[in-house]
Amino acid sequence: MEALIKKLHGIQRALNQYHGKPCKVCGETLRYRSNKRCVMCKHEMDAWNYQQRKARKQVEQRHEVEAA
């Protein structure tokens, strides 16, 4: 049953993506159907934003400890 669910998720993901023009930044051709953005660049941007939020949260926590 779990294998079937994984396969269905893969099919659903494939329906939301297509191969189009190469990205101007990375050259990858896999794009999202909803907004035509490059999948790889979007993934890298999300990872960068996550690291920025994580670093900001650590700084905020450090300053709260110093102020208390």
C-alpha contacts under 8 A as a table, 3 or more apart, distances in Angstrom:
res1	aa1	res2	aa2	distance
1	M	4	L	5.16
1	M	5	I	6.43
2	E	5	I	5.09
2	E	6	K	6.29
3	A	6	K	5.09
3	A	7	K	6.20
4	L	7	K	5.04
4	L	8	L	6.18
5	I	8	L	5.08
5	I	9	H	6.24
6	K	9	H	5.16
6	K	10	G	6.29
7	K	10	G	5.07
7	K	11	I	6.29
8	L	11	I	5.06
8	L	12	Q	6.13
9	H	12	Q	5.04
9	H	13	R	6.11
10	G	13	R	5.10
10	G	14	A	6.17
11	I	14	A	5.04
11	I	15	L	6.33
12	Q	15	L	5.16
12	Q	16	N	6.65
13	R	16	N	5.25
13	R	17	Q	6.64
14	A	17	Q	5.29
14	A	18	Y	7.31
15	L	18	Y	7.58
16	N	32	Y	5.95
16	N	33	R	5.41
16	N	34	S	7.20
17	Q	30	L	6.65
17	Q	31	R	5.48
17	Q	32	Y	4.47
17	Q	33	R	5.28
18	Y	30	L	5.63
18	Y	31	R	5.45
18	Y	32	Y	6.47
18	Y	33	R	6.53
19	H	29	T	5.08
19	H	30	L	4.49
19	H	31	R	6.02
20	G	29	T	5.22
20	G	30	L	6.39
20	G	31	R	6.53
21	K	29	T	5.61
22	P	26	C	7.89
22	P	27	G	4.75
22	P	28	E	5.27
22	P	29	T	4.43
22	P	30	L	7.96
23	C	26	C	5.60
23	C	27	G	4.43
23	C	28	E	5.36
23	C	29	T	6.16
23	C	38	C	6.31
24	K	27	G	5.90
25	V	41	C	7.78
26	C	40	M	7.88
26	C	41	C	7.26
28	E	38	C	7.05
28	E	40	M	7.04
29	T	38	C	7.13
30	L	38	C	6.12
30	L	39	V	5.93
30	L	40	M	7.68
31	R	36	K	5.47
31	R	37	R	5.39
31	R	38	C	4.49
31	R	39	V	5.21
32	Y	35	N	5.94
32	Y	36	K	4.92
32	Y	37	R	5.57
32	Y	38	C	6.60
32	Y	39	V	6.33
33	R	36	K	5.35
33	R	37	R	7.99
37	R	41	C	7.89
37	R	42	K	7.11
38	C	41	C	5.44
38	C	42	K	6.12
39	V	42	K	5.19
39	V	43	H	6.14
40	M	43	H	5.09
40	M	44	E	6.23
41	C	44	E	5.08
41	C	45	M	6.03
42	K	45	M	5.06
42	K	46	D	6.10
43	H	46	D	5.16
43	H	47	A	6.25
44	E	47	A	5.09
44	E	48	W	6.17
45	M	48	W	5.07
45	M	49	N	6.12
46	D	49	N	5.10
46	D	50	Y	6.12
47	A	50	Y	5.06
47	A	51	Q	6.34
48	W	51	Q	5.19
48	W	52	Q	6.28
49	N	52	Q	5.02
49	N	53	R	6.20
50	Y	53	R	5.20
50	Y	54	K	6.09
51	Q	54	K	5.01
51	Q	55	A	6.11
52	Q	55	A	5.18
52	Q	56	R	6.11
53	R	56	R	5.07
53	R	57	K	6.08
54	K	57	K	5.17
54	K	58	Q	6.31
55	A	58	Q	5.11
55	A	59	V	6.31
56	R	59	V	5.17
56	R	60	E	6.21
57	K	60	E	5.08
57	K	61	Q	6.16
58	Q	61	Q	5.12
58	Q	62	R	6.11
59	V	62	R	5.03
59	V	63	H	6.20
60	E	63	H	5.22
60	E	64	E	6.24
61	Q	64	E	5.12
61	Q	65	V	6.38
62	R	65	V	5.27
62	R	66	E	6.35
63	H	66	E	5.01
63	H	67	A	6.03
64	E	67	A	5.16
64	E	68	A	6.18
65	V	68	A	5.31
